Amino acid sequence: MLCSLIHNRVLLAAVLAWTIGQFLKAPLDYVLNKRWNWGIILSPGGMPSSHTALVTSVTLAIGFQEGFASPLFALSFAIGMIVVYDAAGVRRQAGIHAERINEMMKSFFENRGIPEKELKEVLGHTPFEVITGVILGILISLVLFWLFPFSPATSC
């Protein structure tokens, strides 16, 4: 079974893209904000978009393995577009709404002492964070298929 997982380049592309994307968030956040925030590794949002990197690398890996004319590639591309749209559109707007609601709540309850849990503001991604995720996903699949050109039927 482990042999099958190791030779599943589509799965490897997915795991690598998501993991590398998540772990790049802390150093990139440090470069931008001049402070370390290790919690960002486990949170949504931030740069790069690991969701976008994951679906991009899977889509490209499926295209390399199954062919870009295959129905599986078309399905992966469609799902990938939904994820990218959600990351940069819907989730980003939800984060902006949370930010504004938090500002209103602070000004409304200022000096009242009412306990309040803030809404999570970093939910989605800026277009730049999404593009960075796309580039990361493409690079991971290209490197993976270049370094390991074995066929899916390769046995251990």
C-alpha positions, 0 to 999 in steps of 0.5 A: 500500500505504501508503494502505491501511495509513493507512486501516486504522483497526483497525491504527492503533488497535492500533499507537497503543494499544501504542505509547502504552501502552509509552511511558507506562510510564516517566513513570508509573513515575517518578510512582510510584517517583520515579526514571526507568527507561527500560528499562521501555518495552521490558519486559512488565508495568508500567502501563498494560498495553499488551497490554490497551490493544492488544486493547481498542482493536482490539476496539472498532475492529472493533466500530465498523467491522464492527458489534458483531453481527459474528462478527469482533467476537465473535472479537476480544472472545474473544481480548481476554478471553484476553489480559486474563485472561493479563495479570492472572492467569497472567502476574501469578502467574508474576511473583509466583512468580519474586519468591518464588523469587528471595527463596528463592535469595538466602537459600539461597545468601547468602555462597556466591558461587554465580553466579545469574541472577534470574528476571524478576519483572515479567511480568504486571499488577495489576488496576489496570494492566489496567483502565488498559490497557482505558481507554487502549484505549477512548480511543484507538479512540474518538478515532481513529474520532471524528477520522477518520470516513472509510470503509475504502474511501476512496482516496488 
